Amino acid sequence: MKMEDLEQILPDRVGSLSGKRLILILGLLVGVLFVVCLTLGAVAGVALKNPPAPSISIPSGTWNEKMTAELKDAGVCMTPECMRSAAWLVSNLDQTVDPCEDFYKFACGGWQKKARLSPEISEVDVERQVEKDNELRVRELLDSPIKRNTERSSERKMKQFFQMCIHEYGRIKNGGQELLSLINDRVGGWSALDPNNWQGANWDMERALKAANTELRADALFSVTIEHYFSDDGNVPQVRYDGLTMFYRDYHDDDKSGMQDAYKDYMRRVGDLLLRDANLTLDASEHAHRIEQFVEDAYFMESNISRNIVKSYFASGAINSDSTVLLRNPTYFRLLDGLLRNESQSHVMKRVLNNYIVWRVLVEYIPHLSWEYRAASYRYRDARYGTSEYPATWDTCVYTLKKTMAPALAAEFLNVHVGKRKKNEVSDMMKTIMQSVNATIDGATWMDRPTKERAKLKMKAVTMTIGFPESYFEPRHLDSIHLALKVDISDGYIKNLYHLNSFRRELFTLELQSDDDYYTWQYILGVGGFGVIPWMFWTSNHMMVPAGALQAPLYVPDRPHALNYGSLGVTLSAEALVAISEMGRYVWTNGSFYDWWSDDSDEEYSTRRSCFLDYFDGAQLGPFLINGRNETVEITGGYTEAWRVIEYLAGLRNTYKAYKGHVMKSGEDEMPLGINLNADQAFFASAAQAKCYIRTDEAAYQQAVRGIPSYDTILNGALRHMKEFTNAFSCKKTSRLHALSNSTCEIY
């Protein structure tokens, strides 16, 4: 190793090692290199000529243990987590870039060179990679042997379903036959199988609609979710229009005729396959007529959707005449009621409704049928979205379990990959971050005293769910949640999928009636235990931190706090501060709508914000290579950019204060060997590297045109106004990101 190579891995910027410590480490490195050379020489000799291995005498209390102890005494972190984190951080840097000119490129340039986009993917970022890694971890867990193989075991039910789901041969063998049997049993049959003898007069539309929505989860005509209010009503059902595949405007937009044709072709192909799997003997003309009638009916209903039946959506007793139900789009349901009340008794209208409901069931179940059915949906998606990226079978299976067995799936992931230690450590870090908020509010000179006091009350009232409920470590509790779920491998895959979809009704009922925190359920049912992105429900003053975010490189125990505060802490802090932002100002501690900013504070804030607006207004984004030409996009107004930078800068500065408070209390971090940055610099680099991304020029251009600021714009825009960054990197006054006192914008 040459001296210049050593210089690349040893600190030489602000806060570098003292001379005595540097001499000690260099001496130890020389010893390491000497032994490594001897070892490599021995290995090479064995590989090439196989001579006797040289005898090397190592004294008791080996040099390796002694060297490790001396490095630790010198303030170097030698844990495996430290070394892996150092490798991650350094490999992502582009040290040819001056951090004071383009910090995003300095921090993420190395990552961008390594990252790859496949032809069907337009964007990749660190958080998405972590989520994908979490999904792979989940798949490995689902593939592992069943530990609790009992009739009641939620683990058994989940893993057995997964194995049936990924069994491609079973799908090919059965085609659509199992689904046809289910449609006949639960929906009252399909009129297209025998239109001349179909008993429309005896077909029960309400029974079919109930089965489609509650048992088959097809969301025909409407859908129901749970909404939370701070009133005595608590958790209440929310009913809204649904039952469409395309965006509602696309059915009537003349400019979308190509998309409409592609959608009808999708319906036609699926209908063809289903008639084939019904083993009917039809001539070509009759076959085509039945398919066209099916497509016409289903498309007609999707074009004219309206009405609501919700009473039987939940299990018995969940809703009664005194229950509060939130009805979205009431005009839509009045129109639907008129349509069905006047025409549903006619034979033709019953046939139309039957074909529509069957189609909605098909849309829900197509991802679980043989490849031919899925190929029809992929063809349509390609025409609609211009994408050829399709989920792997196992990915669809995990997604299905996430919707139907989220508690059990989350528990499996949490027990192996998170644990209580990570949750407790992140909770402690978040407490430190929240403690620094009062100082951040006190430093906000645009707030008058009454507004500051209300801001502190608002932040004090923020509630938080980090990771998971403790009950997820109790198998008996999980088994009790999934007690009503039946999974039996002798029933076949589609029948078991039906059981899972029916079980979602029980989960909805449990969510509605449970004493558990509503946001715990949002976490359980929404991200399945391994989501990554923390978010703030600013309308209800509650923050969610998914357990999937407690994974490397976002959070790693036993590594320097500077890295964890930077990578995960900044995101958490920025989300929490939304509670007192220009959005959070309109909601009070109890969730009621109330503008608690004073007029004077509002006026001063607007003045401060205009500084950020002026900074971005007229700036050029790009160039982007579009159709062989370099295109740029000019930022007009800069409102979105300013808002995002204000939000991120507040989180960055507040977290930096929290980290420095931790250092004051607990002392400086031991930094890993090889990081060419001091602790403060590593904090900023870690914050940046949590958001590294690459995207195609076309995707970047479309984002810019739509006014969606990229992370490099947000990061560099924030650091340009942060004196702490300028000091950490000793930026020259002439550098692009130097926070000049006479031109720095500041709110928090």
MARDREN-149085 format. One record per atom (N, C-alpha, C): x, y, z. Coordinates in steps of 0.05 Angstrom, whole numbers, plus 5000, padded with zeros to 4 digits. Layout:
! MARDREN-149085
XYZ ...
***
This chain:
! MARDREN-149085
501749765000 500050005000 501850255000 501150444982 502750684980 501750895001 503551095006 502851295026 500351445018 500051494991 497651644982 495151484987 495351204987 493051044993 492251075023 494351085040 493751135069 492351405073 493251595057 492151865060 489151865053 488351685036 485551675028 483751575050 484851415069 483151305090 483551425117 485551605120 486051735145 485052025145 483952115167 482752385168 484852605162 484052795146 485853015141 484253285140 481653275147 480053515147 479753625175 477853795179 477353905206 476953685226 478153705249 477853505270 479453255265 481653275250 483253035244 484752945268 486052715266 487452595289 489752765298 490352755323 492752885334 495252745324 497452885325 499952765315 500652505329 500452505356 501152265371 499452025363 496752085361 494851875354 495351775325 496051965307 496551885280 499051715278 501151775293 503651615292 503051335303 501351315324 500651055335 499150885315 497251005301 495650855282 497250775258 499050955249 500850895226 502650665233 503650665258 505450445266 503950185267 501450195277 499849945277 499149855249 498650045231 498049965203 500349835190 502849935195 505249815184 505449525193 504949475219 504949205229 502849025216 500449135213 498348985200 499148915171 500149115156 500849065128 503148865126 505048865145 507248665144 506148385147 504248345167 503148085171 501347995148 499848195137 498148125114 499848045090 502048175085 503848105063 504947825067 505747755092 506747485097 504547275091 502147345100 499847155097 499247115068 499047335053 498447325024 500547175009 503047215017 505247065005 505046775009 504246695033 503846415039 501646295023 499346445021 497046345006 497846314976 499246514966 500046504938 501946264933 503746214952 505545984948 504045724948 502045694965 500445444965 498945414939 497845644929 496245624905 497945554880 500445664879 502045634855 503745384856 505245334878 507145124878 506744924901 504944994919 504344824942 506844754959 508644954966 510844894983 509944875012 511544785030 510844775059 510145055068 508045085083 507345355094 509345445113 510145705112 512145805130 511145805159 512945755178 512245755206 512546035217 510446145228 510446415240 509746395269 511546495286 511146475315 509546725324 507246675336 505646895346 505646885377 506547095390 506747085419 503947065432 503946965457 501446945472 500347225476 497547245477 496347505476 496947625449 495947505428 496847555400 496847845393 498447905372 498748175363 495948295355 494248115346 491648205336 489948325359 489848185381 488448285405 489748535416 492448535416 493848765427 493349015409 493448965382 493049185364 490149305367 488149115369 485449205372 485149375397 486349285419 486249435445 487449705442 489749725428 491149985426 489550175408 488250065387 486650235370 484250335385 483050165402 480750255418 481550465438 483950425450 484950635468 485450895454 486050885428 486551125412 483951255403 481551145411 479051265404 477951175378 478650935369 477750825344 475650605349 473350625337 471250425340 471950185323 472149945336 472949705322 470749495321 468249555328 466149355326 465549285297 464549045292 463848975264 461849175251 459949275268 458049475257 459449725249 461449815265 462950055258 464450015231 465749785228 467349735204 465549715179 463149585182 461349575160 460249845153 459650005174 458550275169 460650455156 463150415164 465350575152 465650505122 465450245116 465650155088 463350265071 460950265083 458550365069 458950665064 459650815084 459851105082 461951185062 464351075065 466651155048 466151075019 465050835014 464550744987 462550914972 460751054987 458751214974 459751494967 461951574979 463051844975 464251874947 464252114937 465852184914 467752404923 470152324931 471952514944 473452694924 472752664898 473752854878 472153114878 469753104892 467953334892 468453484918 468553754916 468753924939 466053924954 465953834979 463353834993 462054104996 463654314995 462554584998 461454694972 461854544950 460654634925 458154474918 458254214922 455954034917 456053804937 454753844960 455053644981 453553384973 451353404959 449953164951 451752994933 453153114914 454952964897 457252854912 458253004931 460452904948 459552664965 457152674977 456252464994 455252224979 453952264956 452552044942 453851974915 455852114907 457052064880 457951774877 459251664897 460151384896 457851194894 455751244909 453351074908 452051084881 451951324869 450651344843 452251194821 454851184824 456551034805 456050734807 455450644831 455050354835 452150264829 450250444834 447450374830 446750334800 444950154795 444150094767 441150104764 440350194741 437450194733 437049984712 435249804716 434449624695 432649774675 432249664651 430749814631 427949884639 426649724657 423849774664 423649944689 425850024702 425750184727 426950454722 425450664729 426350934723 427651064747 427450954771 428551074794 429250874816 431450914829 432350754852 433350934873 432750884899 433851044920 434450854944 435850964964 436750804986 434350695002 432350855007 430050765023 428550535009 428250564982 426950344967 428650094968 431250124967 432949884969 432649744996 432449905017 432049795044 429449645045 427349755033 424749625033 424849365017 426249364994 426549124979 428148914994 430249005008 431748825025 430048705047 428248865058 426448765079 424548555067 423648605043 421848405030 423348145026 425848155018 427447915015 427847775042 428147925063 428447805089 425847665097 423547785090 420947665096 420647415080 421447415055 421247165039 422846935051 425247005060 426946795073 425546685097 424246855112 422746765136 420346585129 418946665107 416646505099 417446235087 419946225077 420945975066 422145795088 422445895112 423745745133 421745535145 422745325158 420945125170 419045245190 416745125192 414645205212 415545115239 415645305258 416545235285 414145155303 411845275298 409445215315 407345095296 407544835291 405844705272 403344585285 401644765295 399144685307 396744795291 394444695297 392044785282 391545085286 391945195310 391445475316 393745655307 396045555301 398445715297 398145905273 398446165278 398346365257 400846335239 403046245251 405446195235 405045975214 403745755223 403145545204 401345635181 399245775188 397345875168 398746055147 400446225157 401846415139 403846275121 405446095132 407445965116 406345755096 404245625105 402945435086 401645585063 400345805069 399145955047 401246055028 403446145038 405646245021 406646025003 407045795013 408045574996 406045504974 403445504980 401445464959 401445684939 401945924948 401846164930 404046154910 406446074918 408746074899 408945824882 407045644885 407045394870 405845444842 407545504823 406645584796 405145354781 406145114785 404844884771 401944864779 401344904804 398544884813 396845094799 397845334795 396345544781 395845464752 397945354739 397645284711 395645054708 395744864726 394044624724 391144704727 390544884746 387744954752 386645174734 388345344723 387445564707 385445734721 383045764709 380945924722 378745754734 379045484735 376945314743 376145354772 378145374790 377445414818 376045674822 376845884808 375546144810 372646134800 372245994778 369545964767 367745834788 368745624801 367245494822 366545684845 368445854852 368046044874 365946254865 366046344840 364146544830 361346424830 361146174821 358546044821 357346014849 359045954868 358145904895 357446164910 359146374907 358846614923 357446844909 357646864882 356447084868 353947014853 353246754853 350846664839 351346594810 353846534803 354446454776 355146684758 355846614733 356646814712 354846784688 353446994681 351446974660 352546894633 355146954629 356346894603 356646594598 356546434619 356846144615 354446024601 352046134605 349646034592 347546264592 347946464575 346246704576 343346644571 342746434555 339946384548 338346254571 339846104588 338445974610 339246084637 340746304637 341546424663 339046524678 338846444703 336446514718 336646794730 336546994713 336747274723 334647344743 332247234739 330047294757 330647204785 332247004788 332846894815 335446994826 336847154810 339547244818 339247474839 340547444861 340347634884 342647824882 342148064872 344248264869 345548344895 343948384916 345048474942 346748254954 345948004951 347647784962 350247774947 350147804920 352547794904 354448024911 353248254915 354848494921 356148464948 354548364967 355648324994 357948124993 357647904979 359747704977 362247814963 361847974942 364048084928 365748274945 364348434961 365748634977 366748535004 365348345016 366148265043 367648015044 367147825025 368447565025 370647545004 370147664981 372147644959 373847894957 373148104972 374648354974 375048484946 372948484930 373148584903 372548884901 371549014922 370949304922 369249374898 366949254895 365049314874 363249544882 363149754867 361549994871 362550174893 363650064915 364550234937 366750084952 368050224970 369950104988 369650225016 370550085036 370250175063 372950165077 373750375091 376150385107 375350485135 377250485153 376850595180 378150865182 376551055193 377651325197 377551385227 379451535236 379651595265 378951895270 377351945290 376752215299 377052235329 377752475338 378252515366 375752555382 373452535368 370952565382 370252295396 367952295409 367152045423 366651815404 366251875378 365751665359 368251485355 370651595360 373051445357 373451335329 373851075326 374250955300 371550915286 371251025262 368750995248 369250905219 367350755207 367650675179 367450915160 368950905139 368751115119 368150975092 365951055080 365050935055 365551135032 366751035011 367351214988 366951064962 366651204940 366251074915 368750914907 368250694894 370450514885 369350334863 370850134856 369849944836 370750014808 372850174805 373950244779 376750144777 377550084753 380350004748 381950244738 380750404720 381950644711 381150884728 382651104725 381851354738 379151434726 377351544743 374651574735 374351754710 376051954707 375852124684 376651984658 378251774660 379351644636 377151504620 374851444633 372751304618 371351484599 371551744602 370051934586 371852134571 374452114574 376252294561 376952204533 376252364513 376652284485 379652254479 381352394494 384252364490 385252104501 383651954516 384551704528 383351464513 382551504488 381251284473 383051044471 385651084468 387550864466 387650704491 387550844514 387550704540 384950554544 382650674535 380050534537 380050284521 381150294497 381250054479 383049844492 385249924504 387049734516 385649594540 384049754555 382649644578 380549434569 379049504548 377049314538 378349064527 380649094514 382148864504 383048684527 383848814550 384548664574 382148494584 379748624585 377348484594 376748254574 377048304549 376548104528 378347864531 380947904535 382847684537 382247514562 381547644584 380947494608 378347334605 376347464593 373847314587 374347074570 375947104549 376646874532 377746644548 379646704565 381046504581 379046364600 377246524612 375446404631 373346224617 372446304593 370646134578 372045874570 374545904562 376145664555 376245464579 376945584602 377245404626 374645294636 372345404626 369745294634 369045044618 370844984598 370544744581 367844734566 367044964556 364644974540 365344924510 363444814496 363844764467 362044974453 363345174442 362045394429 363245444402 361545524382 362745604357 363945884360 365545964341 367046214344 365246454347 363046454332 361146684333 359846714360 358846484371 357546494397 359546574419 362046464417 364146524437 364646824437 364946944413 365547224410 363247394421 360747304415 358447464424 358347474454 358747254468 358647244497 360847424509 363147414497 365347574508 364747874504 363747944481 363148234476 360948334494 358948154500 356848234518 358048284546 359748104555 361148134581 362648394583 364248454562 365848694562 364048944562 362048934546 360249164544 358849224570 357849014583 356449044609 358249154631 360549024634 362449104655 363449384651 364049454626 365049724621 362749924625 360349854618 358050034622 357750104651 357949904668 357549954697 359850124708 362250064699 364550224709 364250514700 362950554678 362550824668 360250964682 358550814695 356150934708 355950874738 358250824750 358250724778 356950924797 355350814815 354050964837 352350784856 352650794884 350850684906 352450554928 351150524950 352650414974 350950214989 352149994995 350949805014 353149735035 352849825059 355049805078 354249655104 351749615108 350849505134 352249245141 352449065120 353548795125 356448785120 357749015117 360649005110 362348895133 361448935157 362948845180 361548595193 363048465210 361848235224 359448315241 357848125248 355348175262 355848335287 354248555290 354448715314 356448945312 358048955291 360049165289 358849435284 356549435268 355149675261 352249645267 350949835279 348149825283 346950095276 344350135281 342950375272 344050625286 345450595308 346450825323 349350885316 350650725299 353450755292 353851005274 356151125277 356951345259 358451235236 357551305211 358851225187 359451475171 361951505162 362751735147 362351675117 360651825104 360051775076 361451985059 363351895043 364752075024 363152094998 363152314984 361852344958 358852274959 357252394976 354452314979 352952344953 353652534936 352252564910 352552314893 354952204893 355451964879 353551734887 353151704913 351451484923 348551544917 347751794917 344951854910 344351784881 346351844863 346051764835 346051464831 347751324846 347851034844 345250914854 344151014876 341750914887 339450934867 339351164853 337251204833 337551004810 340050964801 340550784779 339650494786 340450394809 339950124816 336950084825 335850274838 333150254848 331150234824 331750384803 329850404781 330250174761 332650064759 333149874737 334049604745 334749564771 335949304779 333949074777 331349134774 329448914773 329248794745 330248934725 330048834697 332048614692 331348434674 333148214668 335748314657 335648514639 338048614626 339848744646 338648904664 340349044684 341648844703 340248634710 341448434727 343748294713 343448244687 345748134672 348148324672 347548584668 349748784668 351148784695 349548784717 350748794744 352348534749 351248314740 352648054744 355348064730 355448154705 357948164691 359848354703 358848574714 360548774727 361748654752 360148524769 361148414794 363148194789 362548024769 364547814762 367147934753 366948154738 369448284729 371048394753 369648514772 371148624795 372448394811 371148164813 372447934826 374847844810 374647844784 376847764767 379247944771 378748204771 380948394775 382448344801 381048264822 382348204848 383847944847 382947754831 384147484832 386047424809 386147594788 387847544765 390847514774 391847674792 394647634800 395247364812 393147204818 393546944831 392846714813 392346774787 391746564768 394246494752 393946334731 396146244715 397346474699 399646414687 401146624673 399546764651 397746614637 396246734615 394446964625 393246924648 391547134659 393147374667 395347324680 397147544689 398247694665 398947544644 400047674620 398047874608 395447814610 393447994600 393448254616 393748234642 393848474658 396348634654 398648494650 401148634645 401048784618 399748664599 399548794573 397949054575 395849044591 394249294596 395949504611 397349414632 398949594648 401149734630 402149574612 404249684594 402949904577 400549864567 399150064550 398450304567 397750264592 396850484609 399150644620 401150504631 403250644645 405950654630 406150504609 408650494594 410850354609 410150154625 412150014641 412049714635 414449594635 414549304632 415649174657 415349314680 416249214706 413849074719 414148814724 411948664736 412948514760 411148484780 412048354805 412548054801 414647954815 415147674816 412847534831 412447274827 410347134840 410547154870 412947114881 413347124910 412647404921 413147614905 412647884913 409547924916 408047814897 405147824899 404147674924 405447444930 404647284953 405147434979 407447564981 408047725005 406047955008 405448084985 403548314986 400848214996 399947974987 397447864995 397347815025 399547705036 399647665065 399747925080 401048125068 401148385081 398348505084 396548445065 393848545066 392048385085 392648125088 390747945101 391847825127 394447795130 395547685155 397847865165 397348125163 399448325170 400548285199 398848235219 399948195246 401947965248 401247735236 403047505237 405547555221 405247685197 407547745180 409447935194 408248145206 409948335220 411448205243 410048035258 411347905281 413747735273 413447595251 415647425241 418147595235 417647825221 419848005214 421048145239 419248235257 420148375280 421848205299 421047955303 422447785322 425247725313 425647705287 428247625276 430047865270 428848075258 430448295247 430348555262 428648575282 428548835297 429048785327 427248665340 427648615369 427148865386 427048825412 426349045430 428649245433 431149145430 433449325434 433349555414 432949495389 432949705369 430649905374 428349805381 426049975387 426750165410 427950055431 428550215455 430650425448 432650355432 434750545425 433650775408 431950705389 430850915372 428951085389 427550965407 425851125425 427451325441 429851235451 431551415466 432651645448 433351575424 434351775405 432151985399 429651885396 427452055390 426852235413 427152145438 426752305462 428752535462 431252475455 433252685454 432652895433 431652795410 430952975388 428553155397 426653045410 424253195418 424953395440 426953325457 427853505478 429153755466 430353725443 431653955431 429654145417 427154045414 425154205400 424654475414 424554465441 423954715455 426054925449 428654845447 430755035440 430355135412 429554955394 428955035366 426755235365 424655195380 422355385381 423255645393 424855635414 425855885427 427556045407 428955905389 430656045370 429256145346 426656075343 425056175320 424256455325 425756645316 425256925323 422857045309 421756895289 419356995275 416856945292 417056755312 414756695329 414656895352 412257005358 411957165382 411556975406 411557085430 411556915454 409056735455 406656845450 404256665452 404456425432 405456485408 405656275388 407756065396 409956155408 411955965418 410855785440 409255895458 408155735479 406255525468 404555615448 402755425435 404255205420 406455285407 408155095392 409254885411 410154965434 411254775453 409054585463 406654685468 404454515476 403754315454 403854415429 403254235407 405254015404 407854075407 409853865405 409753675429 409053785452 408853605476 406553405472 404553485457 402253305453 402653105431 404853115416 405352925394 405552645406 403952465395 404152185403 405752035381 406751805388 408551665370 408351365373 408351225350 408550935350 411250865336 412950735351 415550655340 415750355338 415850255314 416449975310 414049795311 412949735335 410949525337 409849515365 407549385368 406449345395 407949115409 408349135435 409748925450 408348655447 405748655443 404248405442 405048235418 406548355400 407448195376 409547985383 410547995407 412447795415 411047555429 408347565430 406847365444 405347195423 406246945418 405046775397 402046725403 401246695428 398546635434 396646865427 397747115430 396147345422 395747355392 397847295377 397647285348 395747065339 395846835352 394046615345 391146695350 390746845371 387946925377 386847115356 388647295346 387747485325 386947325300 388347115293 387946965268 386346715273 384946695296 383446455303 381346385282 379946585271 377746525253 378746465224 381346485220 382346435193 382846135189 381846035167 382245755160 384245735136 386345585140 388245525119 388645225119 387845095096 388044805094 389044735066 391444615065 392744555039 391044375021 389144225033 387544045017 385344195002 384844445009 382644594996 383444724970 386044734963 386844864939 387445154944 389045274926 390045544930 387845754930 386145754909 384145964907 382145954930 381445724939 379645704962 380945814987 383545764991 384945885014 385246185011 385646274987 385746564982 383046694989 380946554983 378246644990 378046655021 379046455035 378946465064 380546705075 382846765063 384346995072 382847255067 381647285043 380247525037 377747555055 376447335061 374147355080 375047435108 377447345115 378547405142 379047705145 379547845123 380048135125 377548275137 375248155134 372848265147 373148255177 374248035187 374648015216 376748225226 378848275210 380848475217 379548755218 377848815198 376549065198 374749105223 373348895230 371648905253 373348945278 375548795280 377348825303 378449105305 379149215282 380149495281 378049685291 375649645282 373449825289 372849815319 372949575331 372049545359 374349545379 376749525369 379049485387 379549735404 380549675428 381449895446 384349985439 385649835421 388349905414 388350175399 390650305400 391050555387 390450525357 388850695345 388250685317 390750685300 392750835308 395150855291 396850605292 396550455313 397850185313 396650015291 393950035288 392749885266 393549985239 393750245236 394650345211 397450235203 399050225224 401750105219 401549815212 399949655227 399749375223 398649315195 396349435188 395049375164 396249515140 397649735144 398649895122 401349805111 403349755129 405949695119 406849415126 405249255140 405848975145 408248925161 409249125176 411449085194 414149145183 414449185156 417149225146 417249455126 415349645129 415549895114 417950065124 418650265109 421150415114 420550705121 418650835108 418451125109 416851215133 418151365152 416651475175 414851705164 412551745177 410851965169 409252065193 408452315189 406952465209 404052505200 402152405216 399352475211 398852755223 399352945207 399253225217 396453305225 394453175214 391653245221 390853125248 392452945259 391852825285 394152815304 396352945297 398552985315 399852725324 399952535306 401152275312 403252195292 405452085301 407652015283 408051715284 408551605260 409051315257 411951275248 413351085261 416051005253 415950695247 415650615222 415550325216 418050185224 417649935232 419949775241 421949725219 421049725194 422849685172 424949905169 424450135181 426450355181 428750305200 428350105218 430450055238 432349845227 433149885202 434949695189 437349855177 439549715172 441849845159 441149915130 442150135120 443950325133 442650555148 439950535151 438550755164 438950755194 439050525206 439650505234 441250255240 443450285255 445150055262 446050085291 445449895308 446449915336 449549895336 450749985357 453649955361 455350085339 454350295328 455950465310 455850745321 457450935312 457451205323 454751335321 453951475342 451351605343 451151815321 453351935312 453252125291 451952015266 452451755260 451351635236 448451575239 447551485263 444751425267 443051675269 444051875282 442652135284 442452255256 444552225239 444452335212 442552185194 442751915194 441251765174 438251745181 437551655205 434751625213 433751865228 435451975246 434552195263 433552445248 434852515227 434052755212 431252715200 430752485189 428152425177 425952435199 426552315222 424552315244 424052605254 426152755256 425853035266 424253205247 424853175221 423453335201 420453265201 419853005204 417052925205 415653035229 416953015252 415753105277 415153405277 416953555265 416553855264 414353945245 413253755229 410953815213 408653915231 408653815256 406453895275 406254195279 408554335276 408454625281 409054775255 408954635232 409654765206 407254915196 407455015171 405255165159 402854995153 403254725154 400954545152 399854495180 401654415199 400854345226 399654575241 399954825232 398955055246 395855055248 394554905229 391654905228 390354685245 391954525259 390754315276 391854335304 390054325323 390854355351 391454085363 392254075388 393253835401 391153605401 388653675402 386553465403 385453385376 386753495355 385853425328 383853615316 382853805332 380853995322 382254195304 380854305285 381954495266 381854775279 384254885282 384555145296 387255265288 387255505276 389655635268 390855775293 392955645304 394055745330 396455935326 397255995301 399256205297 397956475301 399356665312 398356935314 398757075288 397257295284 397557445259 400357555255 401557645277 404357755275 406257535268 405957295279 407757075272 407356995243 404856995234 404256925207 405657115187 405457375193 406657575176 409657555175 410857505199 413757485200 414757225186 413257015189 413956765175 413856805145 411856935135 411556985106 413957145096 414957335112 417257485104 419757305103 420057135123 422356955123 422256755100 419756655095 419456465073 420156585046 419556845043 420056975017 423056965011 424756955031 427656935027 428256675012 426956455021 427356195007 426156204979 423856334976 422556354950 424356494931 425556714940 427356864922 429856704915 430756544934 433156374929 432656174906 430256064905 429655854884 428355974859 426856184861 425456294838 427356354815 426856234792 428456284768 430856104765 431355934786 433655744784 433155544762 435255444750 435055244728 435654964739 433954774731 434354494737 435254354711 437054164714 437954024690 440954084685 441854024661 440353944637 439553644638 437353584624 436353304621 436453234592 437553004586 437752904558 435052784550 433552934534 430852844526 430852844495 430352604484 430252564455 432752684441 435052634453 437552724441 438253014445 436553154460 437053444465 437253494495 438953684503 439153764531 436953964537 435253894556 433054074564 433454164593 432754414599 432854514626 429954594634 429554614660 426954694671 427454924691 426055144686 426355374704 424355354727 425255384751 423455394775 421955654775 419355634775 417655874775 416355904803 416956114816 415756164843 417356034865 417955784862 419655644882 418155564907 415455564907 413955514932 414455234942 414255024924 414554754933 417454704943 419354804927 422154774935 422654904963 421655154966 422055294991 420855145015 418355045011 416954895033 418554645040 419454495020 420954245026 423654305040 424954515031 427554585043 427154685072 425154855076 424554945103 424054705122 422454515113 421854275129 424354115134 425954065113 428353905117 430454045133 430854305129 432854455144 432154465173 429554485179 428654485208 429454215221 428853995207 429553735217 432553695220 434053785200 436953755200 438253915224 437454165227 438554325248 437754225275 435254155278 434254055304 435753795312 436153615293 437453365299 440453415305 441653595291 444453665297 444753765325 442853935334 442954035362 442553795381 440753615374 440253385392 442853205393 444153175371 446553015370 448753145387 449053405384 451153545400 450353535430 447853535436 446953505464 447753235474 447453035458 448252765465 451252755471 452852885454 455752895457 456453035483 455153255489 455653395514 455153215539 453053045537 452352875559 454052625560 454552495537 455852235537 458652225526 459652455515 462252455504 462352405474 464652455462 465052425433 464852125426 463852085401 463751815391 466551715384 466851445386 469251325374 468551275345 470151395327 469651375299 471151135287 470051005267 471450775255 473950855240 475850675239 478250715223 477450715194 478450915179 478050925150 476151135141 474551255160 472751475152 474351735151 474551845128 476152095124 474552345132 473052315154 471352535163 471252525193 470952765206 470552765234 467652705240 466852695266 464152615273 462052805262 462553075264 460553265254 460253225223 462453195209 462253165180 460852895173 461352685189 460052435184 457052455189 456252625208 453352665212 452052765187 453152965174 451953075150 452152875127 454352735125 454552535103 452552315106 452152225131 450152015136 447352105130 446752355136 444052465130 443652465100 445652545085 445352545055 445152265044 446752075054 446751815043 444251655048 442651735067 440051605072 438151655049 438751855032 436951945011 438151924983 440451794980 441751774954 439751654934 439851744909 438051644889 439351664861 438251514843 438851554814 436151524800 435851674778 433451644761 434251714733 432651624714 433151674686 432751974681 433952074660 433552354652 430552414647 429252224634 426352264628 424752294654 425252114674 423852134699 424552394714 427152464714 427952704727 426652954714 426552954688 425353174673 422353204680 420952974680 418052984687 417653074715 419352994734 419153094762 419453394763 421453494748 422053774748 419753934736 418553834714 416353974701 413953984719 413553774735 411253764753 411753914779 414154034782 414754194806 415454024830 416353774826 417153614849 420153634852 421153754874 424053794877 425553534883 427853504871 429453264876 430953304902 431953084913 433253094939 435853254938 437353244916 439753404915 439153704917 436953784904 436054064906 435354134935 433953954948 433054004976 435554014994 437253814992 439653795010 441454035007 442354084982 444154314978 442854574984 440254594978 438754844985 438654895015 438454675031 438354705060 441054775071 443154625062 445854675072 446854955066 445955065044 446855335037 446055535058 444055465074 443055645095 443655545123 445655375126 446155255152 449055305160 449455485179 452155555187 453655325200 452155145213 453454915226 454954745205 453754715181 455054565159 457554715150 457254975146 459555135138 461955105157 461355115183 463455085203 464654805203 462954605200 463854325201 465854265179 465454385155 467154325132 469054555126 469154765143 470854995139 470655095110 468155135101 467655225074 468755515070 469955555048 470955825041 468556005035 468956265040 466856455035 465956465006 467756394989 467056404960 465756144950 465455944968 464355684959 461255714957 460155534940 457355554934 455555504958 456355334977 454655264999 455455405025 457155605024 457855755048 455455915057 454755895082 452356035093 453156315101 453056495082 453756775087 451756905106 452757045125 450957165145 449057365133 449857505112 448257715101 446357605079 446457345072 444657245051 443556965059 443556905085 442556645094 439656675102 437956495092 435156485100 434856305124 433256385143 432956235168 430156255179 429056025186 426356025199 426655885226 427855645227 428355505252 431255495257 
***
